[in-house]
Amino acid sequence: MEKLVIHGGNRLTGEMSVHGSKNSALPILAATALTGCESVIHNCPRLSDVDAAIDILKSLGCKVNRENDTVTVNSCCLENDEVPAPLMQKMRSSVIFMGAMLGRNGKAVLSAPGGCEIGLRPIDMHISAVKALGVSVTNEDGRLYFTAENGLKGAKITLPFPSVGATENVMLAACVAKGTTVLDNAAREPEITDLADFLNKCGARIYGAGDSTLIIKGVNRLHPAEHTVIPDRIAAASYLLCAAVTQGNILINEITPKHIAVLLPVLQEMGCIIKLSANSVRLVAPARLSRVEILRTMPYPGFPTDIQAPMTAALSVADGTSVMIENIFESRYKHISELLKLGANISVEGRMAVIRGVPYLSGALLRAPDLRGGFALITAALAARGESEITHIEHIYRGYEEPEHILESLGADIKRI
Ligand code: UD1
């Protein structure tokens, strides 16, 4: 089994850039199955979740070629309507292929999606939304059969919660439906805007991406397009937190600072100096971080649930007590029992974690519980005295491209063994 071995205490300094956004690349790759022609996607990160999306495209009959960070997908001849169960199991985002395949063929067959175990993660909103577009859904042999027998029809849909995945599925199916779809309480994440930008380059007519209401005017067909995936805001935030816990001074280039606008004042409150340019962020950390009174995870533009775990790790060595409230996923504190092994003082009650900062952490044997929780352990181990080993690191590589190389180049003592 592979593991990461980290000797903590090194100060991170230097410059880096982040890979393309995982959460953009996955729906955009699903969208390439909808177009029925050739799509060229640049800045596709080399992550196991992206490999899984490529495997799904191939299983559907698409021709896929990857050269470095550019993935070319030809979806002219789809052969299958079903995402194979082992590929569904690999990641939660496999569910996004439902909207793409419904738009393409009026049919899709899915089984239960896998992904991080951070809560119940039902797909009821996805199902209700596509039903409103004229899709019937049946459940047989553990599979969900989606069929738009009379074609997809635009509709007025209000999501009960701004679900990222449900918003993407509606966009994919509705952009080739007959008539106009109005989607209220849509997710507003930058990845939604990136998907809309790609689909619009293909000839879709999606208006309002980034706002709560999306207006999607159905078109008959889509055409070939080329697109560059946005930088990964979650990876950028994660590395800033690594610098913050190591008294570091790093510059992250080629990112979009406004995508992490909610994090920057929090880092300043923790005592970090932040310097911004149009496409870079520099962080200079203090000798010891200060606590933050209370942080609540919220849908974008609120504080991202995906940064909660690395932030919890950083606050575990801050001066004072901080409170974190996780509003998006009900079981997203699995990293905390691991942080306790390092000597952190954190108690969890329901959705609230009370983090009493300790002066230092000490190296320990750790197990990555999930993707972001796994990166939180890296963050904490970089700050800890002595050696830590992190196992089950496959979770981490679903969302971070070669983190050991990036961190080593900034001065960390980290090895993948
Ligand atoms: C996406 C992101 C993930 C991020 C999350 C929230 C991708 C690939 N993943 O996940 O990194 O943490 O947004 O920002 O983009 N829910 C339901 N029923 C549904 C759908 C969702 O109850 O049908 C609930 C979920 O269980 C969760 C909440 O809604 O509690 C938010 O989920 P959602 O926004 O859909 O997250 P994902 O799209 O799965």
Residues whose N, C-alpha, C, O or C-beta is under 5 A from the ligand:
A	BS01	UD1	N23 S93 L120 R121 P122 I123 D124 M125 H126 P162 S163 V164 G165 A166 T305 D306 I328 F329
